[in-house]
Amino acid sequence: MRHTPHYLLTDEDEIKRLVRENPWITFVSETARGMVASHYPTLLDETADGIVLLTHFGRPDDRLHEVGSGRELLVIVQGAHGYVSPSWYADESDMVPTWNHVTAHLYGVPEVLTEDENMVVLERLVDHFEAGMPGARSLRIDPEEARRLATGTVGIRVPVSRVDARKKLSQARIDSDRESIIEHLAGDGRYSHPNWPRRCAASRVCTRRRTASERLAPAPGSGAGRRCAAGSAGGRGRIRSIGVAKHDLLGLDDLESVDLEGRFAGPGAVGSARARRPVGSALGPARRLAGRVGGRGRRSSCGRTSPRTRRSRERWSSGRASATGCGPRRPPGAARAGRTGRGARERRCHTVWSNAAALALMGLPPEDWWLREQPAFDLNVRLSEVPEATMDAWVLSAAERAAQRGVVGITDFEFDDAPSAWARRFAAGFRGLRVRANVYPPHLEAAVVAGIRTGEPFGDSDGLLTGGRFKLFTDGSLNTRTAWCDDAYPG
């Protein structure tokens, strides 16, 4: 059943009442021949602990369902349900309908009853449904004939081992909308449902209205003040949209009513930390995104000081520039760098070129002053190597500042083992952003062994860390004239 935790029905007594009031039940089995479904009247074993169902299958349904094989059975109990029109809501711009329902999926391994036990269940079934009928009948009128007829059935007992149930009764709507829904359901219109108004009114107590102090309190030191970004709601919750609650007919959740206590919420930003890593920076793109979201009106500096140069007491700078696809015509500032000992490395898309001092620092020959594609990426990784603790400190500092400016998540395209790095950071207590950690070919096998799957949460992250996509290069780039093209490159 669709995962809507705010509609979960977990009270055992309510589920038992649902079975009693809706005894025509669907049984679904996955067999060697495929899926099989049957429908039979069902009673509760009122003397048993937990939820235990009693019914019978008409032959040969017992064989079709492979009863006795030890396989689990799905039992669907469908309670009252009905269409709710958006025309019943006060907001005339609301155009999304929904379907209210009370439904339970019960799971258990069916047990085959003996002939005597089956006879007792059949008698109970008939007595239960005949009760109160004028001239009510019973199988005990002719026990011999009843036993002959019973040979065409197989008694079934299903101890329920797990439950997945929902009670969706417009709990998330505002009070005036709920009153309107009750009125229309009680009326004589096209979608009236006389048994529903009482249930809808009772559903008022299903969810408690929580305040922003409980749900949207900013993290200590976040500087959020009275402004709270949509995705910053603590823990595992996520604000999907702002405004009148939408409904699941179109695949959207009803939203829990939250008293913001004067705050306002807006959509958060999601950034991508690209593979083109600025030297010594782990979250440069997120920092720049945070700066723009914060309204600074300027780009943050892209210059960095190499951690390697700090150890060697030589300094060199790195920068970024747009490219036209031609590349440099000569080594940049080679003679000047040779005289001053100051190294320089400049990057364009998929390219890196370095002066003499930078080449000497990295132990590269003079002819490697201009690198393209994978060699350029490899040099970027070398230049960005820092102790693990230092990198984590940079990342978490940038993530904190990004979250303060409304960034709620990133997709990490860095070349290092992003899943392992982020699993380590979340295990240490980080909870500032949602992170999708992408995987490159060198780390694919390790990701598979670790059970990381695209779109699925992993690690000790409260669901905030999910597996990203598998990233690989099939050709080069237009900038370096290594991309596959139908036409030849000009010149």
FIPA-281604 format. One record per residue: x, y, z negated of N, C-alpha, C in turn; residue in three letters. Coordinates in steps of 0.001 Angstrom, whole numbers, plus 500000, padded with zeros to 6 digits. Layout:
// residues N
XYZXYZXYZALA...
***
This chain:
// residues 491
500842498815500000500000500000500000500884501243500000MET500406502290500626501193503518500708501597504002499312ARG502859504423499208503399504808497902502940506214497549HIS501928506301496713501415507580496211501344507464494688THR502474507701494011502533507422492571501555508212491737PRO501120509401492219500198510191491409498780509631491441HIS498521508612492274497209507956492285497277506534491724TYR498391506151491137498548504790490646497462504427489637LEU496936503236489796495966502687488858496647501511488160LEU496966501659486907497715500637486182496963500045484997THR495827500637484639495081500159483488494438498807483815ASP494789497786483062494298496430483341492786496339483228GLU492209497021482254490756496973482091490046497585483297ASP490595498680483828489980499289485006490074498376486223GLU491205497670486364491356496751487495490394495580487352ILE490219495092486145489245494014485930487833494494486265LYS487517495717485865486194496255486191486021496365487706ARG487098496739488411487039496822489865486710495468490477LEU487302494403489934487015493056490434485571492681490141VAL485109492966488922483737492609488571482717493321489456ARG482986494593489782482018495372490544482141495145492046GLU483232494526492488483451494298493928483959492878494142ASN483077491886493932483534490486493920483767489879495302PRO483361490550496379483619490029497734485034490466498122TRP485963489521498072487392489839498052488099489206499250ILE489156489877499713489955489411500852491219488726500358THR491501487531500902492699486770500566493582486687501807PHE494842487075501645495766487115502773496994486274502447VAL497385485410503401498558484558503212499484484686504409SER500781484625504120501782484537505193502209483083505287GLU501867482447506400502116481015506555503129480764507664THR503468479506507837504417479138508888503858479456510267ALA502525479531510385501889479818511674501551481288511833ARG501825482080510824501502483503510910500597483932509769GLY500031485129509895499173485682508850497771485085508940MET497188484835507763495838484280507671495067485085506635VAL493813485411506925492974486149505983491604485485505878ALA491068485434504669489734484893504415489043485749503371SER487713485611503281486918486425502359486005485501501563HIS486068485639500213485254484786499351484828485545498106TYR483638485172497543483219485757496268484142485262495161PRO484438486137494213485462485837493208485010486337491842THR485376485586490812485101485970489440486412486061488671LEU486378486731487534487508486756486625487412485592485649LEU488566485032485298488607484087484187488659484929482912ASP487526485149482309487417486065481179488101485537479923GLU488437484259479895489072483681478706490599483712478782THR491131484055479945492578484004480136493229485335479782ALA494501485273479453495277486493479249495642487082480609ASP495674488406480685495999489048481951494855488969482932GLY495177489128484217494175489081485281494293487742485984ILE493251486936485897493224485620486539491932485520487346VAL492057485174488630490914485105489535490485483666489743LEU489180483448489840488601482131490112487729482228491357LEU487941481321492303487143481330493526487209479939494156THR486716479826495368486827478578496124487076478914497588HIS487786478049498284487966478158499730487163477054500399PHE486437477422501426485775476396502220486792475696503111GLY486733474387503154487665473652504005487407474015505482ARG488437474185506310489861473888506080490674475135505719PRO490054476174505173490821477385504849491961477103503886ASP491793476087503015492879475777502085494140475365502831ASP493964474608503942495128474204504741495663475376505547ARG494766476218506069495220477366506845496067478305505988LEU495677478478504724496428479341503806497619478620503182HIS497748477320503462498827476505502886498828476605501368GLU497605476500500801497461476532499345498159475311498756VAL498924475523497708499693474452497100501146474441497523GLY501500475310498472502888475355498949503789476157498028SER503195476885497071503996477729496187504197479134496709GLY503605479437497880503742480783498439502779481749497749ARG503211482997497674502404484035497055501235484429497961GLU500134484791497330498919485205498026498645486669497718LEU498223487416498725497786488796498523496271488824498436LEU495759489433497365494315489550497159493963491038497205VAL493092491422498142492713492818498312491321493029497734ILE491248493907496740489966494253496125489633495676496555VAL488623495840497383488239497151497891487047497678497116GLN487287498744496362486200499379495640485478500379496512GLY484745501279495894484013502300496639484990503169497418ALA484570503608498603485431504463499428484534505295500338HIS485048506409500788484229507246501651484977508459502174GLY484452508998503246485023510160503936484710511440503167TYR485722512333503110485548513645502489485860514703503542VAL484872515513503884485022516514504946485668517787504419SER486597518385505197487176519661504767486150520788504751PRO485013520571505412483968521601505381483354521728503999SER483663520805503112483159520869501745484045521740500852TRP485199522185501364486131522981500572485838524463500719TYR486252525232499722485991526671499735486822527405500782ALA488043526945501012488931527599501973488519527210503386ASP487998528166504149487501527869505488488621527534506474GLU489862527847506124490980527514507014491471526087506803SER490983525427505766491398524052505495490715523132506505ASP491508522427507287490935521608508366491273520125508234MET491918519733507147492382518354507008491424517545506137VAL490780516525506696489897515666505899490703514628505130PRO490028513846504341490680512737503633489690511608503437THR490176510518502911489323509361502621489604508951501183TRP488625509122500315488778508713498929488529507213498798ASN489201506606497843489037505155497699489589504695496361HIS489124503523495945489710502797494819490019501400495341VAL491295501036495357491736499796495986492818499157495142THR492786497824495069493815497095494339494362495973495215ALA495683495870495251496374494729495850496914493884494707HIS496439492662494606496857491745493547497645490593494166LEU498720490207493513499595489164494051499722488026493050TYR499712486801493548499883485641492690499967484369493512GLY500477483319492896500573482012493557499309481215493220VAL498515480824494227497255480118493947497483478702493423PRO496616478302492499496649476947491943495388476207492373GLU495545474965492790494399474152493223493750473498492006VAL492437473659491894491699473092490764491308471641491040LEU491067470890489977490540469534490131489080469609490582THR488527468465490965487123468444491414486199468916490295GLU486440468463489079485595468880487955485734470377487697ASP486986470894487724487200472328487510486542473141488624GLU486624472643489850485990473339490977484484473393490790ASN483901472305490286482457472266490076482037473305489041MET482848473467487989482547474465486965482586475870487560VAL483580476140488410483697477456489036482512477712489967VAL482110476716490755480975476884491666479693477159490885LEU479490476451489782478294476686488971478313478113488406GLU479490478548487946479596479911487407479292480956488480ARG479803480736489681479561481678490769478071481822491049LEU477397480684491184475964480731491488475198481361490327VAL475501480967489099474803481528487946475034483034487846ASP476252483475488142476575484891488032475742485733488995HIS475669485307490230474977486126491225473458485910491224PHE473009484812490678471572484563490585470953485196489329GLU471801485585488405471294486144487138470405487353487417ALA469222487337486802468288488449486972467394488343488177GLY467613487346489041466764487177490224465459486481489829MET464319486899490406463063486180490156463184484747490678PRO462867483781489860462983482387490278464415481992490544GLY465339482439489719466768482190489935467058480706490063ALA467985480368490974468365478978491209469704478677490545ARG469994477360490397471249476920489784471662475602490422SER472971475356490489473456474083491025473066472918490124LEU472722473220488880472346472149487959470944471598488239ARG470225472192489181468914471660489570469068470259490136ILE470140470059490932470404468743491533471908468507491491ASP472434468057490355473888467901490208474509466973491250PRO473829465913491607474405464962492576474576465616493939GLU473547466331494385473640467008495687474682468132495622GLU474745468823494470475733469889494328477144469344494454ALA477401468173493834478740467595493932479042467150495359ARG478051466662496062478277466273497461478659467494498293ARG477943468605498087478253469822498831479612470393498435LEU479985470202497159481238470759496672482460470119497319ALA482308468935497910483450468290498558483938469076499772THR483109470002500259483531470848501377484274472092500935GLY484599472175499635485294473346499101486505472901498288THR487396473849498067488570473629497211488603474753496184VAL488597474388494897488647475396493852490034476033493743GLY490055477354493548491312478096493512491359478946492246ILE492506478934491597492780479801490455494022480618490789ARG493947481948490658495074482815491001495463483649489788VAL496502483260489054497036484139488004497782485297488671PRO497380486509488404497972487671489050499299488009488377VAL500381488043489184501713488300488642502147489751488836SER501574490437489809501894491856489999500718492563490659ARG500656493887490420499514494688490850500014495958491526VAL499374496343492615499639497635493268498273498241493580ASP497827499182492748496462499703492861496476501219492908ALA495471501779493587495340503229493711493902503648493398ARG493804504838492769492510505456492508492605506889493000LYS492181507117494222492300508430494854490911509059494941LYS490648510012494076489320510610493980489406512135493964LEU490234512686494856490362514150494990490828514808493700SER491689514101492942492170514679491683492937515974491907GLN493580516123493083494462517274493300493715518522493764ALA492436518391494061491694519561494530491394520522493375ARG491173521781493721490789522760492704489368522453492226ILE489004522998491073487728522640490449486532522928491350ASP486538524073492048485385524419492886485241523423494038SER486349522962494592486277521966495662485756520640495131ASP486180520276493948485721519016493375484215519053493095ARG483733520174492606482284520305492389481528520185493709GLU482071520767494753481434520690496073481432519258496587SER482548518549496400482618517149496837481555516319496128ILE481440516499494809480442515750494038479032516055494543ILE478762517332494818477436517730495288477104517088496639GLU478065517095497563477803516521498891477678515002498846HIS478471514364497987478358512913497880477023512503497274LEU476480513339496391475205513023495751474016513366496634ALA474255514116497713473157514551498565472695513469499527GLY472021513930500603471487512978501574472092513208502957ASP473301513772502993473962514044504254474571512806504859GLY475268513024505990475826511913506756476802511076505937ARG477582511735505092478603511020504333478265510949502844TYR477019510993502517476642510883501113476991509489500592SER477261509417499316477658508160498691477164508209497254HIS475938507768497002475288507975495705476091507478494506PRO476922506435494694477649505883493553478930506639493233ASN479274507621494064480565508265493904480599509471492964TRP479550510294492886479667511498492052480127511217490630PRO479596510168490015480004509843488648481505509531488587ARG482003508808489574483422508441489578484303509662489815ARG483875510508490745484677511701491027484750512598489800CYS483634512720489086483641513540487886484550512921486829ALA484528511598486737485371510926485750486847511077486077ALA487166511268487354488569511318487754489258512589487307SER488520513507486702489149514730486202490261514413485205ARG490099513338484487491081513035483455492241512209483985VAL492254511917485281493304511045485807494650511727485886CYS494699513031486106495967513742486143495875514961485250THR496926515187484492496970516341483598497656517491484314ARG497091518661484205497696519841484807498951520201484030ARG500111520115484707501372520408484042501848521798484419ARG502608522389483521503054523758483735504417523778484379THR504768524970484866506078525128485489507195524915484485ALA506922525134483219507963524894482218508373523438482206SER507425522557482547507723521134482560508282520666483894GLU507785521246485005508151520755486327509167521609487057ARG509140522926486874509953523807487692510941524637486889LEU511235524213485691512193524976484886513546524950485561ALA514160526130485843515461526142486501516528525532485625PRO517514524924486277518605524313485523519391525384484793ALA519961525048483629520751526023482886521862526595483755PRO521989527906483724523040528548484485522759528690485953GLY521551528320486402521264528396487825521002529807488290SER520670530700487361520394532082487745519113532230488527GLY518235531227488434517024531271489244516046532325488752ALA516121532658487444515203533664486904513764533264487155GLY513010534188487692511593533917487927511347533404489332ARG512393533218490080512235532676491420512689531224491409ARG511877530354491961512208528937491934512091528377493333CYS513176527854493904513144527295495258512356526003495259ALA511683525735496388510745524615496447511402523289496130ALA512561523050496690513186521753496502513943521627495212GLY513954522648494386514755522603493171514008522009491996SER512750521607492184512014520986491090512801519810490568ALA512923519706489228513859518766488654513521517325488939GLY514544516464488717514357515029488808514091514558490212GLY513173513606490342512950512960491624511871513654492448ARG511149514617491829510024515227492532510465516058493713GLY509599516177494678509879517008495834508612517736496225ARG508682519050496389507542519823496866507505519707498377ILE506457519097498894506366518838500333505849520036501101ARG504941520780500527504402521958501194503821522875500131SER503552524116500520503021525109499602501638525513500080ILE500670525539499179499333525976499560498284524974499117GLY497150524977499776496055524070499443496489522644499718VAL496194521736498817496633520352498953496088519722500224ALA496942519014500922496530518269502109496331516810501722LYS495866516015502673495423514677502303496011513602503189HIS495837512381502756496583511309503375495964510786504660ASP494846511336505132494309510894506407495286511203507526LEU496034512300507389497032512678508383498437512378507889LEU498581511551506867499893511148506412500570512109505468GLY499814512998504830500388513946503886499864513666502487LEU500710513876501505500292513651500118499359514737499631ASP498427514361498775497782515370497946498840515881496983ASP498809517150496683499826517723495816499285517888494410LEU500124517584493432499719517760492047499600519251491746GLU498597519609490971498398521003490601499418521398489548SER500184522452489822501229522914488912501024524396488625VAL500965524749487360500868526135486947502268526742486962ASP502538527676487881503876528233488041504196529318487027LEU503234529733486236503455530724485183504137531985485722GLU503689532461486863504227533694487416505346533500488410GLY505943532308488464506980532064489448506342531883490824ARG507163531923491845506672531529493153507670530568493779PHE507193529735494675508028528704495292508015528873496797ALA509108528530497417509220528577498868510026527396499353GLY510041527136500649510761525970501175512259526128500993PRO512930525043500643514371525053500501515055524815501835GLY516357525102501891517152524928503106517950523642503004ALA518134522998504139518956521794504221520068522057505214VAL521318521878504785522469522160505639523187520892506032GLY524109521016506982524942519903507424526399520258507190SER527096519437506415528532519609506236529208518863507371ALA529698519574508367530142518956509609531509518291509468ARG531836517506510497533115516813510486534266517775510679ALA534041518980511227535103519948511453535420520628510134ARG536183519953509297536421520418507931537429521550507906ARG537099522727507364538124523741507138539161523194506174PRO540427523594506367541500523041505557541221523294504079VAL541335522225503283541170522345501837539750522575501397GLY538756522520502306537368522774501914536549521528502122SER535709521207501177534880520026501318533466520365501727ALA533036521579501519531642521925501786531570523307502418LEU532472523579503337532509524899503958531213525307504609GLY530621524454505472529358524847506098528259525133505092PRO528204524347504014527174524607502997527432525933502304ALA528716526285502099529027527582501507528571528713502418ARG528850528558503701528444529620504622526920529715504692ARG526258528536504702524798528536504703524269529198503445LEU524887528889502313524449529498501058524605531002501111ALA525689531465501715525894532903501824524823533573502653GLY524427532920503748523389533521504597522030533465503910ARG521729532325503256520454532222502549520383533253501443VAL521526533530500811521557534502499729521452535927500206GLY521432536152501507521198537478502039522413538372502015GLY523608537776502055524796538610502006525054539339503319ARG524508538801504403524612539506505677525976539384506319GLY526842538483505834528138538306506470528570536858506279ARG529449536415507120529976535064507003531065535050505933ARG531149533944505229532249533821504291533539533578505062SER534656533887504438535942533743505116536204532291505448SER536704532047506663536997530674507056538474530371506902CYS539255531328506451540673531074506242540890530288504965GLY541842529375504985542147528554503820543657528454503651ARG544095528178502459545503527909502203545673526426501991THR546589525820502724546762524384502644547292523965501291SER546715522913500694547257522427499427548675521909499583PRO548991521431500781550358520957501004551359522097500897ARG550982523282501416551922524387501403552169524893500001THR551190524675499109551425525099497738552573524312497114ARG552637523025497466553697522204496911555046522531497538ARG555046522894498840556308523143499531556724524606499489SER555882525454498852556140526881498724556186527585500085ARG555688526939501125555516527609502399554031527899502553GLU553696528981503209552294529344503393551983529413504869ARG550813528921505212550338529066506584548830529150506536TRP548235529737507531546786529963507529546133529173508642SER544828528961508504544056528285509550542846529136509868SER542384529041511101541217529832511482540387529111512512GLY539214529645512777538305529052513757538009530071514830ARG537748529589516045537402530492517129536491529773518097ALA535693530535518824534853529934519851535728529543521027SER535213528700521887536022528198522989535244528216524284ALA535958528298525377535337528322526701535599527050527462THR536412526134526896536695524895527576538037524900528276GLY538832525947528175540106526036528878541279525640528010CYS541230525917526700542343525605525836543444526638525965GLY544432526606525073545505527589525093546485527318526233PRO547116528365526709548071528222527811549496528088527315ARG549769528450526072551118528342525538551025528191524020ARG552069527670523380552037527545521924551846528900521282PRO550930529053520327550640530357519733551708530786518739PRO552379531845519046553311532457518098554453531573517670GLY554939530707518574555961529756518167557234530451517734ALA557709531419518553558971532087518219558831532872516925ALA557693533580516777557475534389515582557431533517514332ARG556747532379514457556668531486513308558025530910512965ALA558820530647513986560141530112513728560997531086512957GLY560850532381513185561656533377512487561178533591511055ARG559844533608510851559307533964509529559099532762508628THR559005531583509208558720530392508424557269530272508017GLY556412531148508556554974531097508241554265530279509301ARG553579529225508877552919528348509833551528528828510175GLY551061528453511354549699528788511765549109527619512527ALA547853527354512274547133526307512994545771526844513327ARG545366526731514571544068527241514987543253526102515590GLU541925526118515309541057525043515786539954525608516648ARG539684524915517729538447525100518474537725523760518461ARG536604523660519158535858522396519146536744521257519621CYS536959520286518741537695519059519070539156519327519430HIS539709520468519079541109520747519390541789521401518193THR543106521202518119543931521879517125545243522258517806VAL545645523514517626547013523843518044547740524536516912TRP549052524251516829549848524663515686551124525351516159SER551660526234515314552944526839515647554069525963515103ASN555314526424515294556468525588514975556534525243513494ALA556232526205512632556307525948511192555289524903510761ALA554084524966511316553059523983510972553458522600511461ALA554031522535512671554474521244513196555552520640512315LEU556497521481511885557571520983511024557028520494509689ALA556072521227509151555484520853507867554821519484507939LEU554143519196509064553402517941509213554238516850509859MET555508517172510196556376516161510786555987515777512197GLY555488516745512971555045516478514343556072517039515318LEU556250516396516485557188516899517492556620518148518161PRO557492518971518791557031520204519432555946519992520476PRO555979518846521198554994518624522260553587518383521715GLU553457518194520381552129517998519780551534519309519291ASP552015520421519865551478521717519426550007521860519746TRP549525521106520783548095521146521123547557519723521098TRP546662519436520173546054518118520040544571518186520370LEU544075517124520967542662517067521347542019515810520788ARG540701515890520554539879514746520160540447514022518941GLU540589512711518981540927511955517781542225512399517128GLN543308512648517871544521513147517194544270514460516451PRO543427515322517017543101516578516335542314516307515057ALA541343515382515136540579515038513940541499514437512872PHE542420513556513294543323512925512337544179513972511622ASP544635514979512363545440516028511737544605516829510737LEU543351517089511092542470517786510151542352517031508838ASN542205515705508941542079514896507728543356514969506903VAL544497514874507548545769514962506820545904516299506097ARG545541517369506799545682518691506209544726518906505041LEU543661518119504978542643518310503940542830517389502757SER543872516551502773544083515610501679544453516356500388GLU543657516116499375543931516670498047543576515600497022VAL544008515742495784543613514770494754542091514677494646PRO541636513488494339540195513216494264539489514167493312GLU540063514399492165539432515272491177539320516702491696ALA540347517143492431540315518498492992539221518628494034THR539130517639494927538094517674495954536706517673495323MET536491516830494321535182516784493666534846518126493026ASP535836518753492409535586520048491773535171521080492812ALA535854521098493987535490522046495045534064521788495544TRP533785520514495782532469520149496324531359520545495345VAL531523520187494087530462520455493118530293521948492873LEU531383522685492933531283524135492780530509524741493954SER530846524312495178530133524822496345528671524397496318ALA528409523151495893527031522662495833526207523458494831ALA526799523800493707526079524575492700525692525949493236GLU526646526600493920526342527923494465525306527828495580ARG525390526775496385524404526596497451523008526400496871ALA522881525579495807521577525325495188520994526598494599ALA521843527465494058521354528713493483520743529609494549GLN521140529419495806520641530258496892519544529577497704ARG519044528463497219517905527846497883518229526662498757GLY519498526227498819519848525018499563519475523817498698VAL518672522921499238518188521786498447518797520467498878VAL519484520456500015520070519201500465521065519421501573GLY521964518454501759522930518499502851523020517121503490ILE523471517107504736523878515889505412525390515974505587THR526107515026505015527559515085504992528143514341506187ASP528810515078507067529464514507508243530989514440508081PHE531499514591506863532940514600506692533549513253507087GLU534854513287507446535509512088507954535856511080506868PHE535909511520505616536270510582504569535094509647504287ASP535272508765503310534225507802502960533146508518502156ASP532237509199502854531231510031502191530337509238501238ALA529843508031501611528994507305500656529693507027499329PRO530952506593499386531665506299498134531924507574497344SER532296508645498065532597509903497371531375510442496651ALA530235510424497332529035510968496707528485510045495625TRP528640508734495802528223507807494739529017508088493465ALA530304508401493629531145508731492475530666510021491812ARG530325511012492627529904512300492060528559512188491350ARG527638511435491942526338511261491282526482510432490011PHE527355509432490039527565508618488838528124509454487699ALA528839510525488068529400511417487049528377512429486540ALA527164512386487091526101513243486577525621514330487514GLY526183514438488720525738515474489652524286515229490061PHE523472516284490042522084516197490473521657517490491182ARG522609518250491738522288519569492255521652519603493618GLY521849518573494460521336518572495829520912517162496207LEU520075517089497220519858515819497892520946515662498954ARG521494514477499075522614514258499979522341513038500856VAL522524513220502170522535512095503109523988511890503526ARG524563510772503175525977510504503418526144509665504673ALA526674510268505721526866509563506984528097508663506925ASN528166507732507873529230506728507892529922506751509244VAL531268506768509225532079506672510440532590505241510590TYR533032504863511798533461503472512045534456502915511037PRO535483503661510578536423503051509631535780502607508315PRO534618503164507983533993502853506700532701502044506857HIS532417501603508087531153500908508326531091499587507564LEU532151498783507641532120497474506990531914497614505488GLU532613498571504884532459498767503439531038499196503096ALA530426500029503948529055500468503697528078499294503784ALA528301498401504752527426497234504892527550496331503669VAL528793496090503243529019495231502070528371495837500833VAL528405497172500724527812497850499566526297497922499638ALA525709497466500754524252497467500886523657498812501220GLY524460499725501762523968501058502098523202500990503415ILE522000501544503423521149501516504607520657502931504902ARG520542503255506171520091504580506573518713504888505992THR518610506027505303517346506475504759516970505875503423GLY517774504947502894517437504306501630518334504831500507GLU517760505108499332518569505592498206519575504541497764PRO520692504986497217521666504057496657522425504755495542PHE523113503963494753523909504499493664523055504999492514GLY523734505473491480523067506005490290522759507476490541ASP521701507719491352521435509082491807519995509518491619SER519182508709490961517755509024490811517088509262492166ASP517569508584493191516959508695494516517411509893495316GLY518345510692494793518787511903495495519840511612496556LEU520536510492496455521583510120497415521063509005498306LEU521028509257499615520538508263500568521580508001501640THR521501506823502226522389506488503321522071507328504542GLY523117507863505170522930508653506384523016507776507619GLY523392508383508726523465507653509987524891507212510276ARG525003506272511202526298505808511671526777506771512750PHE527925507394512512528441508427513406529633507884514187LYS529572507966515506530695507552516318530738508392517584LEU531907508409518215532110509184519431532188508224520614PHE531392508477521626531422507635522823532251508250523938THR532515509558523859533387510206524823533961511446524142ASP534485512390524911535081513573524334534128514745524324GLY534657515932524625533841517138524601534083517939525869SER533130518799526187533314519693527330534473520632527082LEU534651521015525818535707521960525488537087521422525861ASN537312520130525637538617519544525936538642518844527290THR537548518945528037537446518329529368537637516813529289ARG537159516220528212537227514764528072535842514126528020THR534792514940528101533438514394528124533156513780529481ALA532372512727529491532007512077530743531004512953531488TRP531279513243532734530406514092533546530281513487534940CYS529152513745535590528965513293536970529832514101537928ASP529991515396537647530765516281538531532136516543537929ASP533083516785538813534441517089538360534487518428537657ALA535416518575536699535581519853536021536136520889537006TYR535662522107536975536176523144537899537645523459537619PRO538384523796538719539787524189538564540670522956538440GLY
***
